[in-house]
Amino acid sequence: MTSASARRRRTARDAALAAAVGEGLLDARSPLVGLLDVDGVLAAVDRLHDAFRGPAAVQHTFAAKACSLVPVLRLLARAGMGCEVASPGELELALEAGFTADRLVFDSPAKTVGELRFALDQGIAFNVDNFQELERVDALLAGHTPRGPVGLRVNPQVGAGAIGAMSTATSTSKFGVALRDEGAVQAVVDAFAARPWLTRLHAHVGSQGCPLPLIAQGIRAAHELAEHINTALGRRQVTSLDIGGGLPVDFDSDEDRPGYADYVTELRAAVPELFDGRYSLVTEFGRSLLAKNGTIASLVEYTKSSGGRRIAVTHAGAQVATRTVFMPDAWPLRAGVYDAAGHPKRGATETVDIAGPCCFAGDLTAVARELPAVAPGDIVALYDTGAYYFSNHFSYNSLPRPAVHGYRADAEGRIRFALVRAAQTVREVVEESGAAQADALVGLLAADRPGSGAAHEDGAAA
């Protein structure tokens, strides 16, 4: 049975595609566009907050890497979210979007001294990844107390989910202190004993492909470690737990399953004490808030047959759907076909591959799909692309980034658009590719003359 939220999402998406065509946002001059359902995003944020209501104080942060676009981040800030950042660029984007220092969490396994100093100076919370980084923090603090919370990331080593690259709690994960390694737990206890300002533990099992029981197992390990530290030290030093995010997304339907309520139910069963209020909580959800509220739409440029297989060539390929193209089994996308006016096509289906514009054979966003017959001038929509697909562009073949528009539907179904990011021009691609330094390498050759002291072509000194 289709849920009300799924019906609303589908209705709004179809209306937005037709309106995008009608307003010229998707046409021969702009054959590729991203569309973001603003009301869907806000509804997801509401569901997240509702699921965690209870005695425990919770700071929900959005993982900026999932959609690093300033207007999207500002919308989430307005909706009451904090922001988790994992690089200097994401940090600057979050600050530009209006997040204050007390609403930020800085996570990265490779923080520089300068980045750590900035976080300490601004009172930005961060999670230390390893003991060497902890020593850097000691040196920067020089005996002083940090202005913001500082945590230690631990790896509970509970295993991998279905996608190895998305699993961060394997035995050899690059993230955090591996708790099952010999002597690790005692080393963590000693680290906290020596640093009364170290008050948080962080554990994140992984994202897409990690089942809820596995996620809960990792969080339970972190909670048990916090209890162990506080008991060993004879004081409640660990006062907050950063439990990460990782709620998987159903890429097979319009449904939000599992939902945040399912996630919390799993946690309550595995770690009931987590929610009793003794620890404040931090979450870092990303994909689950945005994915199902985004659509990438492309005009179909050509259709053809090869070896008996129908192929539709579109403008959406590896440059916007990188993970799907290179790991199609792990990151499948649903596709829909619309006519030239932006209305869903009906009727007899055909088996078709949906191809992108990149110059390699594997640039396919969908393979052997049963879809309504596709013709040049039609539109192919890639659903569930609101997270990662809009902002993590792959510059293969120097293809420009497409425009992204947010939309809302009023009570009568009329669509209003707002530009989130303008389409990158071909000229901007050229400028980004070193046009201002066009003569730089040729200039090096100018010095390569007999008697100049420069190297000859055979590499011998002049």
VMD Tcl script that draws the C-alpha trace (Angstrom):
set ca {
  {0.00 0.00 0.00}
  {1.36 3.40 -1.00}
  {1.78 5.85 1.88}
  {0.43 9.40 1.83}
  {3.96 10.81 1.83}
  {4.92 8.71 -1.17}
  {1.80 9.80 -3.08}
  {2.51 13.45 -2.28}
  {6.13 13.08 -3.38}
  {5.18 11.47 -6.68}
  {2.46 14.02 -7.44}
  {4.74 16.96 -6.66}
  {7.60 15.47 -8.67}
  {5.44 14.95 -11.77}
  {4.08 18.49 -11.48}
  {7.60 19.88 -11.07}
  {8.86 18.09 -14.21}
  {6.00 19.45 -16.30}
  {6.53 22.93 -14.86}
  {10.28 22.75 -15.51}
  {9.57 22.10 -19.18}
  {6.89 24.80 -19.28}
  {9.22 27.41 -17.76}
  {12.21 26.49 -19.93}
  {14.31 25.09 -17.11}
  {14.61 21.86 -19.08}
  {14.92 22.31 -22.83}
  {17.35 21.96 -25.73}
  {19.55 24.72 -24.29}
  {19.44 23.23 -20.78}
  {19.04 19.48 -21.36}
  {19.95 18.45 -17.81}
  {18.59 19.74 -14.50}
  {18.32 18.81 -10.83}
  {15.02 19.34 -8.98}
  {14.70 19.38 -5.17}
  {11.39 18.94 -3.33}
  {11.61 21.53 -0.52}
  {8.49 20.37 1.31}
  {9.77 16.81 1.19}
  {13.03 17.88 2.81}
  {11.23 19.73 5.60}
  {8.93 16.77 6.20}
  {11.98 14.49 6.55}
  {13.49 16.86 9.13}
  {10.21 16.83 11.08}
  {10.13 13.03 11.07}
  {13.69 12.94 12.38}
  {12.95 15.29 15.26}
  {9.71 13.49 16.12}
  {11.41 10.09 16.27}
  {13.96 11.22 18.86}
  {11.65 13.11 21.20}
  {12.23 12.07 24.80}
  {14.32 12.78 27.89}
  {17.66 12.76 26.07}
  {18.82 16.06 24.61}
  {19.60 15.58 20.91}
  {21.47 17.74 18.43}
  {20.64 16.63 14.90}
  {23.29 17.59 12.35}
  {23.15 17.23 8.58}
  {26.15 15.57 6.93}
  {27.19 18.33 4.53}
  {28.85 15.92 2.10}
  {25.40 14.60 1.15}
  {24.44 17.93 -0.46}
  {27.07 20.63 -0.14}
  {25.02 23.47 -1.63}
  {24.70 26.63 0.46}
  {20.95 27.23 -0.14}
  {20.19 23.64 0.87}
  {22.32 23.99 4.00}
  {20.61 27.27 4.86}
  {17.18 25.64 4.48}
  {18.26 22.91 6.90}
  {19.65 25.47 9.33}
  {16.32 27.28 9.24}
  {14.59 23.94 9.97}
  {16.58 23.51 13.19}
  {19.40 21.24 12.02}
  {23.05 21.50 12.90}
  {25.75 20.58 10.38}
  {28.45 17.92 10.34}
  {31.42 18.85 8.17}
  {34.43 16.81 7.13}
  {36.72 19.27 5.35}
  {37.69 22.96 5.36}
  {35.49 23.48 2.30}
  {32.42 21.99 3.97}
  {33.15 24.05 7.07}
  {33.21 27.28 5.06}
  {30.01 26.28 3.25}
  {28.28 25.65 6.57}
  {29.40 28.99 7.98}
  {28.24 30.74 4.80}
  {24.87 29.00 5.18}
  {24.46 30.52 8.63}
  {25.33 27.70 11.01}
  {26.88 29.08 14.19}
  {29.87 27.40 15.81}
  {27.75 25.72 18.47}
  {25.72 23.94 15.75}
  {28.72 22.45 13.94}
  {30.55 19.14 14.30}
  {33.89 18.75 12.52}
  {34.80 15.18 11.53}
  {37.80 14.22 9.41}
  {40.49 11.58 9.76}
  {43.09 14.01 8.40}
  {42.64 17.30 10.28}
  {45.61 19.62 9.96}
  {47.05 21.61 12.85}
  {45.52 24.74 11.33}
  {42.08 23.16 11.12}
  {42.27 21.96 14.72}
  {43.39 25.39 15.88}
  {40.47 27.04 14.07}
  {37.96 24.64 15.63}
  {39.38 25.22 19.10}
  {39.45 28.99 18.66}
  {35.86 29.10 17.42}
  {34.44 26.60 19.91}
  {33.44 24.15 17.17}
  {32.84 20.60 18.36}
  {35.06 17.99 16.76}
  {35.83 14.31 17.08}
  {39.47 13.26 17.31}
  {40.20 10.30 15.03}
  {43.33 8.83 16.64}
  {45.87 9.20 19.43}
  {48.36 11.16 17.32}
  {45.67 13.74 16.62}
  {44.90 13.82 20.34}
  {48.54 14.74 21.01}
  {48.21 17.62 18.55}
  {45.18 18.87 20.45}
  {47.15 18.66 23.70}
  {49.88 20.84 22.21}
  {47.40 23.39 20.88}
  {45.53 23.63 24.17}
  {48.73 23.98 26.20}
  {46.88 23.21 29.40}
  {43.77 25.24 28.61}
  {40.22 23.90 28.31}
  {38.60 23.81 24.85}
  {35.65 26.12 24.23}
  {33.57 23.46 22.49}
  {33.00 19.72 22.99}
  {35.81 17.39 21.98}
  {35.17 13.71 21.38}
  {37.11 10.63 20.42}
  {35.99 8.50 17.51}
  {36.06 4.78 18.13}
  {35.62 1.88 15.75}
  {33.49 -0.83 17.41}
  {34.62 -3.30 14.71}
  {31.19 -4.90 14.47}
  {31.51 -5.76 10.78}
  {30.50 -4.66 7.32}
  {27.16 -4.09 5.65}
  {26.27 -4.93 2.07}
  {28.53 -2.20 0.61}
  {32.09 -2.53 1.87}
  {33.10 0.99 0.87}
  {30.26 2.42 2.98}
  {31.05 0.33 6.06}
  {33.18 2.16 8.65}
  {33.18 -0.39 11.49}
  {35.10 -3.21 9.85}
  {38.16 -4.74 11.52}
  {40.51 -2.65 9.35}
  {38.50 0.54 8.86}
  {40.54 3.71 8.49}
  {38.28 5.55 10.95}
  {38.70 5.89 14.70}
  {40.38 3.85 17.42}
  {39.83 0.13 16.78}
  {38.32 -1.09 20.06}
  {38.97 -4.81 19.59}
  {42.68 -4.36 18.95}
  {44.82 -5.47 21.88}
  {45.07 -2.83 24.59}
  {42.81 -0.36 22.79}
  {40.09 -0.06 25.43}
  {42.60 0.61 28.20}
  {44.36 3.16 26.01}
  {41.03 4.95 25.52}
  {40.35 4.94 29.26}
  {43.83 6.34 29.91}
  {43.29 9.05 27.30}
  {40.12 10.20 29.03}
  {41.71 9.96 32.48}
  {44.47 12.35 31.40}
  {42.10 14.83 29.76}
  {39.05 15.91 31.81}
  {37.95 18.05 28.84}
  {37.48 14.95 26.66}
  {33.75 14.39 27.15}
  {32.32 12.73 24.06}
  {32.52 9.39 22.24}
  {31.76 9.07 18.55}
  {30.88 5.87 16.70}
  {29.52 5.47 13.18}
  {29.04 2.02 11.67}
  {28.42 3.11 8.09}
  {25.71 4.25 5.74}
  {23.91 2.69 2.78}
  {23.88 -1.08 3.01}
  {24.23 -1.28 6.79}
  {21.16 -2.92 8.36}
  {19.63 -1.38 11.47}
  {20.71 -4.23 13.81}
  {24.34 -3.71 12.77}
  {24.09 0.04 13.35}
  {22.52 -0.58 16.75}
  {25.27 -3.03 17.66}
  {27.91 -0.38 17.02}
  {26.08 2.26 19.05}
  {25.62 -0.20 21.90}
  {29.39 -0.77 21.94}
  {29.97 2.99 22.21}
  {27.44 3.30 25.03}
  {29.03 0.40 26.93}
  {32.44 2.02 26.51}
  {31.13 5.32 27.88}
  {29.76 3.51 30.92}
  {33.09 1.70 31.35}
  {35.10 4.93 31.16}
  {32.89 6.73 33.67}
  {33.00 3.79 36.07}
  {36.77 3.42 35.76}
  {37.32 7.14 36.38}
  {34.79 7.37 39.18}
  {33.11 10.37 37.57}
  {30.68 11.12 34.75}
  {33.22 12.51 32.31}
  {31.66 11.17 29.11}
  {28.43 13.12 28.87}
  {27.55 12.91 25.19}
  {27.52 10.31 22.44}
  {27.79 11.12 18.73}
  {25.98 8.17 17.15}
  {26.52 9.21 13.52}
  {23.87 8.64 10.89}
  {23.69 5.96 8.25}
  {19.96 5.30 7.91}
  {19.72 3.39 4.60}
  {17.48 4.59 1.78}
  {15.07 2.40 -0.18}
  {16.03 3.02 -3.81}
  {13.33 0.65 -5.06}
  {10.25 2.75 -4.24}
  {8.98 6.16 -3.21}
  {8.63 5.01 0.39}
  {10.75 6.23 3.29}
  {11.76 2.85 4.65}
  {13.22 2.20 7.00}
  {12.15 5.41 8.70}
  {13.63 7.30 11.62}
  {11.01 5.78 13.90}
  {12.22 2.31 12.84}
  {15.78 3.36 13.59}
  {14.92 4.59 17.08}
  {12.86 1.47 17.79}
  {15.90 -0.66 16.93}
  {18.12 1.44 19.19}
  {15.66 1.32 22.09}
  {15.61 -2.47 21.87}
  {19.40 -2.77 21.71}
  {20.42 0.09 24.03}
  {17.40 1.22 26.10}
  {19.57 3.32 28.43}
  {20.69 5.45 25.47}
  {17.55 7.56 25.72}
  {17.22 7.97 29.50}
  {18.73 11.45 29.48}
  {22.09 10.68 31.10}
  {23.85 11.26 27.79}
  {23.12 13.98 25.27}
  {23.12 12.67 21.71}
  {24.40 13.93 18.37}
  {23.26 12.51 15.03}
  {24.77 13.00 11.57}
  {22.16 11.97 9.01}
  {22.60 13.00 5.38}
  {21.38 10.75 2.59}
  {18.12 9.82 4.33}
  {17.06 13.47 4.60}
  {17.68 14.41 0.98}
  {17.84 11.41 -1.35}
  {14.17 10.77 -2.00}
  {13.45 14.47 -2.42}
  {15.63 14.96 -5.48}
  {15.28 14.17 -9.18}
  {17.74 14.52 -12.04}
  {15.98 15.02 -15.37}
  {17.52 14.88 -18.82}
  {16.32 15.19 -22.37}
  {16.74 12.11 -24.52}
  {19.03 13.12 -27.36}
  {19.00 9.91 -29.40}
  {17.63 6.37 -29.34}
  {19.22 3.40 -31.06}
  {19.56 -0.38 -30.97}
  {22.68 -2.46 -30.45}
  {22.71 -6.24 -30.36}
  {18.95 -6.24 -30.04}
  {19.01 -3.91 -27.00}
  {17.35 -0.50 -27.16}
  {19.50 2.38 -25.89}
  {18.39 5.89 -24.93}
  {21.24 8.42 -24.91}
  {20.71 11.19 -22.36}
  {22.75 13.99 -20.80}
  {22.82 12.40 -17.32}
  {25.67 9.98 -16.82}
  {28.74 9.44 -14.70}
  {29.26 13.17 -14.23}
  {26.16 13.36 -12.00}
  {25.52 9.70 -11.13}
  {29.09 8.61 -10.50}
  {28.41 5.92 -7.91}
  {25.56 4.44 -9.91}
  {27.62 4.18 -13.08}
  {30.67 2.63 -11.45}
  {28.85 0.51 -8.83}
  {25.40 -0.14 -10.34}
  {24.60 -3.11 -8.10}
  {25.28 -1.12 -4.94}
  {23.72 2.16 -6.10}
  {20.82 1.38 -8.46}
  {18.45 4.18 -9.43}
  {14.85 4.05 -10.55}
  {14.16 5.76 -13.85}
  {10.97 7.19 -15.29}
  {10.10 8.30 -18.81}
  {8.18 11.49 -19.56}
  {7.05 12.97 -22.84}
  {8.37 16.20 -24.28}
  {5.83 18.19 -22.26}
  {7.00 16.60 -19.01}
  {4.06 14.22 -18.50}
  {4.58 10.56 -17.52}
  {4.51 8.23 -20.50}
  {2.17 5.27 -20.47}
  {1.60 2.28 -22.69}
  {3.63 -0.66 -23.91}
  {7.10 -1.05 -22.48}
  {10.43 -2.00 -23.98}
  {13.70 -3.22 -22.54}
  {16.09 -0.30 -22.66}
  {19.46 0.86 -21.38}
  {19.66 4.48 -20.23}
  {23.03 5.88 -21.29}
  {24.83 9.08 -20.41}
  {27.03 11.41 -22.45}
  {30.44 10.32 -21.12}
  {32.89 8.80 -23.56}
  {33.20 5.29 -22.15}
  {31.02 2.25 -22.67}
  {30.02 1.78 -19.06}
  {28.34 5.19 -18.78}
  {24.90 3.72 -18.07}
  {22.54 4.86 -15.33}
  {20.07 2.01 -15.85}
  {20.46 -1.32 -17.64}
  {17.79 -3.59 -19.15}
  {14.88 -1.68 -17.63}
  {11.29 -2.22 -18.71}
  {10.12 1.31 -19.49}
  {7.59 2.97 -21.78}
  {8.98 3.33 -25.30}
  {11.55 6.12 -25.33}
  {11.94 8.58 -28.21}
  {14.24 11.55 -28.89}
  {12.89 14.63 -27.13}
  {11.42 12.61 -24.26}
  {12.68 13.09 -20.71}
  {14.31 10.48 -18.49}
  {14.05 11.17 -14.77}
  {16.44 9.57 -12.29}
  {14.67 9.37 -8.94}
  {16.05 9.51 -5.39}
  {19.01 11.67 -6.41}
  {18.69 14.50 -3.87}
  {21.74 13.36 -1.89}
  {25.26 13.27 -3.38}
  {24.09 13.45 -7.02}
  {23.50 17.22 -7.04}
  {26.75 18.40 -5.49}
  {29.38 15.69 -6.00}
  {30.03 16.29 -9.69}
  {32.57 14.18 -11.60}
  {34.23 16.36 -14.22}
  {34.71 13.61 -16.80}
  {34.92 14.95 -20.41}
  {34.83 18.47 -18.92}
  {31.04 18.28 -18.73}
  {29.60 21.31 -16.91}
  {27.60 21.03 -13.71}
  {23.84 21.30 -14.26}
  {21.52 23.82 -12.63}
  {19.65 22.76 -9.50}
  {16.23 24.22 -8.67}
  {14.18 23.80 -5.53}
  {10.40 23.63 -5.83}
  {7.21 23.78 -3.78}
  {3.67 22.92 -4.79}
  {0.75 25.00 -3.49}
  {-2.67 23.63 -2.52}
  {-3.77 23.65 -6.17}
  {-0.63 21.86 -7.30}
  {1.00 24.91 -8.88}
  {4.79 24.80 -8.75}
  {7.12 27.61 -7.69}
  {10.85 27.29 -8.38}
  {13.92 28.81 -6.73}
  {17.40 28.59 -8.24}
  {19.75 26.69 -5.92}
  {22.79 26.61 -8.20}
  {23.14 28.06 -11.67}
  {24.32 25.80 -14.47}
  {28.04 25.97 -15.04}
  {28.91 27.46 -18.42}
  {31.40 25.93 -20.80}
  {33.47 29.08 -20.41}
  {33.58 28.54 -16.66}
  {34.80 25.01 -17.28}
  {37.64 26.46 -19.40}
  {38.55 29.04 -16.76}
  {38.51 26.40 -14.02}
  {40.89 24.32 -16.13}
  {43.79 26.78 -16.00}
  {42.95 29.15 -18.88}
  {44.63 32.04 -17.05}
  {47.86 30.01 -17.00}
  {47.64 28.84 -20.62}
  {51.22 29.92 -21.44}
  {52.79 28.65 -18.21}
  {54.31 25.43 -19.55}
  {55.25 26.93 -22.90}
  {57.05 29.60 -20.91}
  {59.25 26.95 -19.33}
  {60.38 25.92 -22.83}
  {61.50 29.45 -23.64}
  {64.41 29.06 -21.24}
  {65.54 25.81 -22.87}
  {68.19 27.29 -25.22}
  {71.89 26.48 -25.64}
  {73.87 28.36 -23.06}
  {70.88 29.16 -20.91}
  {71.75 26.61 -18.23}
  {68.47 24.76 -18.74}
  {68.27 21.03 -19.36}
  {68.59 19.72 -22.94}
  {65.96 17.44 -24.37}
  {68.06 14.37 -23.47}
  {67.97 15.42 -19.83}
  {71.71 16.26 -19.58}
  {72.76 19.56 -18.04}
  {73.62 22.31 -20.54}
}
mol new
graphics top color blue
foreach p $ca { graphics top sphere $p radius 0.5 }
foreach p [lrange $ca 0 end-1] q [lrange $ca 1 end] { graphics top cylinder $p $q radius 0.2 }
display resetview
